[in-house]
Amino acid sequence: MFQLPSDRVFIIAELSANHNGSLEVALETVKAAKRAGADAIKLQTYTADTITLKCDQPDFKIEGGTLWDGRYLHDLYLEAFTPWEWHERIFEAAAAEGLVCFSSPFDPSAVDFLEGLGCPLYKIASFEITDIPLIEYVASKGKPMILSTGIAEKADIERAVDACLRQGNKELTLLKCTSSYPAPIEEANLTLMVQFKEDFPVSVGLSDHTPGHLVPVIATTLGARVIEKHFILSHEIGGPDAAFSLDETEFTQLVHNVRLTEQALGNSSYALTPKQAAGRVFSRSLYPTQFITKGSIISDGMIKSVRPGYSLHPMHLGDIIGKTVKRDLSLGARITLDDFE
């Protein structure tokens, strides 16, 4: 069974609607995601009819300050969906590039379809976190699950996690997400991602819609194991998600900065790196400040803690004050405890 890596952040390029209605664009986007350093490419598996109703009632018209205000849900999803007959080609292209390919299913028929393609893990989209029957069905497949929390209250997350656990699925990752497109950076609320680890038996990560890559870098410092960002071949192709997606150059920079951040974080070991160990020569140690003849009694000032660090450790200064020197010591000679009695 596929497992998310434990030694580094799993970086997902979200294709979403950024194929802009072209299979060739979708396939080229897979190649670009690999060049940019992504670990995975993620699809969305739905049709307009499996995600909403073809209905012109006010409930089905998008309002509220989004990029898509004034459009009906069915029309938007008819434009944005990834045709199911493309999926196999995209999965194959990802495999050829060494990328993990997976998807967000939006109804049970999509789950069944993806199972036929050997989908290695699943993501529950933010707006589906309240669909407990769907979550249970996905969880029953025994694959790792990533759940986005963009519109979730704590009770929603509790119900979703419990639904997975009831199916015996414990391979869960919660993504902090702000379901605004694009999302203001001041609404990222990354400390909630940290809280997830305390409140639920999960790994954590980020599904990010903020501009740029600062928020993913911060999330990495806070323990994110998964970073997801919308990815587009070129902003010039446009489309419903273009405004909050990164192109290849931008995504490459995101990956670069996340990997540098991982290196900077390191681990909690006290063991010195080779450079740190080499630098210990510039620490302090005990050296004679003058020529000291054999038989002299050491008094204050005759031996001093100075750089470099090749000689006796400074913690022994008190041990040798008042002791007799067993041999002649020249200015700056290295000493040991055996030189005194």
C-alpha positions in Angstrom: 0.0 0.0 0.0 1.2 3.5 -0.8 2.5 5.5 2.2 3.2 9.1 2.4 7.0 9.8 2.9 8.0 10.2 6.6 11.3 11.9 5.9 10.2 14.9 3.8 7.2 17.0 2.8 5.0 15.5 0.2 4.4 18.2 -2.4 1.3 18.0 -4.6 0.6 19.9 -7.8 -3.1 20.2 -8.1 -4.2 20.1 -11.7 -7.9 20.8 -11.1 -9.3 22.8 -14.0 -5.9 23.9 -15.3 -6.1 21.6 -18.3 -8.5 24.2 -19.7 -10.3 21.6 -21.7 -7.3 20.1 -23.4 -5.9 16.6 -22.8 -2.6 17.7 -24.3 -2.4 20.6 -21.9 -3.1 18.2 -19.1 -0.3 15.8 -20.2 2.2 18.7 -20.6 1.2 19.9 -17.2 2.2 16.5 -15.7 5.6 16.8 -17.3 6.0 20.4 -16.1 5.0 19.3 -12.5 7.8 16.8 -12.6 10.3 19.4 -13.8 9.1 21.7 -11.0 9.9 19.1 -8.4 6.4 18.0 -7.4 6.0 14.6 -5.8 2.5 14.1 -7.1 -0.2 15.4 -9.5 -3.7 15.5 -8.2 -6.9 15.4 -10.3 -10.6 16.0 -9.4 -13.0 13.2 -10.5 -16.5 14.4 -11.1 -18.9 15.5 -13.7 -21.2 18.5 -13.6 -24.1 16.0 -12.9 -22.4 14.1 -10.1 -21.4 17.3 -8.2 -24.5 19.4 -8.6 -27.9 19.9 -10.4 -28.5 21.6 -13.7 -30.7 24.2 -12.1 -31.2 27.9 -12.3 -32.7 28.4 -8.9 -31.0 31.1 -6.8 -29.4 28.5 -4.6 -27.4 27.3 -7.6 -26.0 30.7 -8.6 -22.6 31.6 -7.2 -22.5 34.8 -5.1 -20.4 36.1 -2.3 -17.3 37.7 -3.7 -15.7 34.8 -5.5 -14.0 34.7 -8.9 -17.0 33.0 -10.2 -19.8 35.2 -9.0 -22.8 35.3 -11.3 -22.2 31.8 -12.7 -24.4 28.7 -12.1 -22.7 25.8 -10.5 -23.5 23.4 -13.3 -22.0 25.7 -15.9 -18.8 26.2 -13.9 -18.3 22.5 -13.3 -19.1 21.6 -16.9 -16.2 23.9 -17.9 -13.8 22.8 -15.1 -14.2 19.0 -14.9 -11.6 16.6 -16.1 -13.2 14.1 -18.5 -13.0 10.6 -17.1 -11.8 9.2 -20.3 -8.6 11.3 -19.8 -7.8 9.8 -16.4 -6.0 6.7 -17.6 -3.8 8.7 -19.9 -2.9 11.1 -17.1 -2.2 8.3 -14.6 0.1 6.7 -17.2 1.9 9.9 -18.0 2.4 10.5 -14.3 3.8 7.0 -13.8 6.2 7.6 -16.7 7.5 10.7 -15.0 7.8 9.1 -11.6 5.0 11.1 -10.1 2.3 9.8 -7.8 -1.1 10.4 -9.4 -4.3 10.4 -7.4 -7.6 12.3 -7.2 -10.4 13.7 -5.2 -13.6 11.7 -5.9 -16.9 13.6 -5.5 -19.3 10.7 -5.4 -19.2 6.8 -5.0 -19.2 6.3 -8.8 -15.9 8.3 -9.0 -14.4 6.2 -6.2 -15.3 3.0 -8.1 -13.8 4.4 -11.3 -10.6 5.5 -9.5 -10.3 2.1 -7.9 -10.2 0.6 -11.4 -7.2 2.8 -12.1 -5.4 1.7 -9.0 -5.6 5.1 -7.4 -3.0 4.9 -4.5 -4.6 7.4 -2.1 -7.6 9.8 -2.0 -8.3 13.3 -1.1 -11.6 14.6 0.3 -12.1 18.2 -1.0 -12.9 20.9 1.5 -16.5 21.3 0.4 -17.1 17.5 0.7 -15.9 17.2 4.3 -19.6 17.2 5.4 -20.4 14.3 3.1 -20.0 11.5 5.7 -21.4 8.7 3.5 -18.8 9.6 0.8 -16.0 9.7 3.3 -17.0 6.4 4.7 -17.0 4.8 1.3 -13.6 6.2 0.4 -12.2 5.1 3.7 -13.5 1.6 3.2 -11.0 1.2 0.3 -8.2 1.2 2.9 -6.0 3.7 1.1 -4.3 6.7 2.8 -6.7 9.7 2.9 -6.0 13.4 2.9 -8.9 15.5 4.1 -9.0 19.3 3.4 -10.7 21.5 6.0 -11.4 24.7 4.2 -15.0 25.2 5.4 -14.9 22.8 8.3 -15.9 23.6 11.9 -14.4 21.3 14.5 -17.5 19.2 14.6 -17.2 18.6 10.9 -13.6 17.4 11.3 -14.6 15.2 14.2 -17.3 13.5 12.2 -15.1 13.1 9.1 -12.2 11.6 11.1 -14.6 9.3 13.1 -16.1 8.1 9.7 -12.6 7.0 8.6 -11.8 5.4 11.9 -15.1 3.4 11.8 -13.9 1.9 8.5 -10.6 1.0 10.1 -8.7 3.6 8.1 -6.1 5.3 10.2 -3.9 6.7 7.5 -5.2 10.2 7.7 -3.8 13.6 7.0 -5.7 16.8 7.7 -4.9 19.8 5.6 -5.3 23.3 6.9 -7.1 25.2 4.1 -8.7 28.5 3.6 -11.5 28.1 1.0 -11.1 31.5 -0.6 -9.7 31.8 -4.1 -7.2 33.4 -3.8 -7.0 33.4 0.0 -5.7 36.4 2.0 -2.5 35.5 3.8 -3.9 36.9 7.1 -6.6 34.2 6.9 -4.1 31.3 6.7 -4.3 30.6 10.4 -1.5 28.0 10.3 -1.5 27.6 14.1 -4.7 25.6 13.7 -2.7 23.1 11.7 -0.6 22.6 14.8 -3.8 22.2 16.9 -5.0 19.4 14.5 -2.1 17.2 15.7 -3.2 17.7 19.3 -6.9 17.1 18.7 -6.9 14.2 16.2 -4.9 11.1 15.4 -3.6 12.5 12.1 -0.7 13.9 10.2 -1.1 17.5 9.1 -0.4 19.6 6.1 -1.6 22.6 4.0 -3.8 23.1 1.0 -2.8 26.6 0.0 -4.6 29.3 -2.0 -2.6 32.3 -0.9 -0.3 34.1 -3.4 3.2 32.9 -3.7 5.0 30.4 -1.5 5.6 32.0 1.9 2.7 30.3 3.6 3.8 26.8 2.5 7.3 27.5 3.8 5.9 28.6 7.2 3.7 25.5 7.3 6.8 23.4 6.8 8.4 24.9 9.9 5.2 24.1 11.8 5.3 20.4 10.9 3.3 20.1 7.6 3.9 16.7 6.0 1.9 17.5 2.9 1.8 20.7 0.8 -0.8 21.1 -2.0 -0.9 24.0 -4.4 -2.8 24.6 -7.7 -0.4 24.2 -10.7 -0.9 25.6 -14.2 1.2 25.1 -17.3 1.1 28.9 -18.0 -1.0 31.7 -16.7 -1.6 32.7 -20.3 -4.0 29.8 -20.9 -6.4 31.2 -18.3 -9.2 29.2 -16.9 -11.3 29.1 -13.7 -8.3 28.4 -11.4 -5.6 30.4 -13.1 -5.7 33.3 -10.7 -4.6 31.2 -7.7 -2.3 28.7 -9.4 1.5 28.7 -9.7 3.2 28.2 -13.0 6.3 26.0 -13.5 8.7 28.8 -12.5 6.7 29.7 -9.4 6.1 26.1 -8.3 9.8 25.3 -8.8 10.6 28.2 -6.4 8.1 26.8 -3.9 9.6 23.4 -4.0 13.1 24.8 -3.7 12.2 26.9 -0.6 10.3 24.1 1.1 13.3 21.8 0.6 15.7 24.4 1.9 13.4 24.9 4.9 13.5 21.2 5.6 17.3 21.2 5.5 17.3 24.2 7.8 15.0 22.5 10.3 17.2 19.4 10.5 16.4 17.2 13.5 16.5 17.4 17.2 19.8 15.6 17.6 22.6 17.2 19.6 25.2 15.5 17.5 27.5 18.0 15.8 27.6 18.3 12.0 31.1 17.9 10.5 31.3 21.7 10.1 30.3 22.2 13.7 32.8 19.7 15.0 35.5 21.3 12.9 34.6 24.7 14.4 35.3 23.5 17.9 39.0 24.4 17.4 37.9 28.0 17.7 36.4 27.4 21.2 38.4 28.2 24.3 40.9 26.0 26.3 43.6 26.5 28.9 47.1 27.7 27.9 50.1 29.1 29.9 50.3 32.9 29.7 54.1 32.8 30.4 57.0 30.4 30.7 56.4 28.2 33.8 59.2 26.2 35.3 58.9 22.7 36.6 58.0 22.7 40.3 56.1 26.1 40.2 52.8 26.4 42.0 50.0 27.5 39.7 48.4 30.8 40.7 45.8 33.0 39.1 46.8 34.4 35.8 49.5 31.9 35.0 47.1 29.8 33.0 44.2 31.4 31.1 41.1 30.3 29.1 41.7 31.6 25.6 41.1 30.6 22.0 41.8 28.1 20.3 40.4 24.9 21.7 43.2 22.4 21.4 44.4 22.4 25.0 42.8 21.5 28.3 39.1 22.2 28.8 38.3 25.5 30.7 36.2 23.6 33.2 39.5 22.3 34.7 40.9 25.8 35.6 39.9 25.5 39.2 41.3 22.0 39.4 44.9 23.1 38.6 45.1 26.4 40.6 47.4 25.6 43.5 48.8 22.5 41.9 52.5 21.9 41.2 53.8 21.8 37.6 55.5 18.5 36.7 57.4 19.9 33.6 58.5 23.1 32.1 55.6 24.8 30.3 56.3 27.4 27.6 53.9 30.2 26.6 51.0 28.8 24.7 52.0 25.1 25.3 49.2 22.6 25.2 48.5 21.1 28.7 46.7 18.2 30.2 45.8 17.3 33.8 48.8 15.0 33.9 51.1 18.0 33.8 50.0 18.8 37.5 50.2 17.2 40.9 
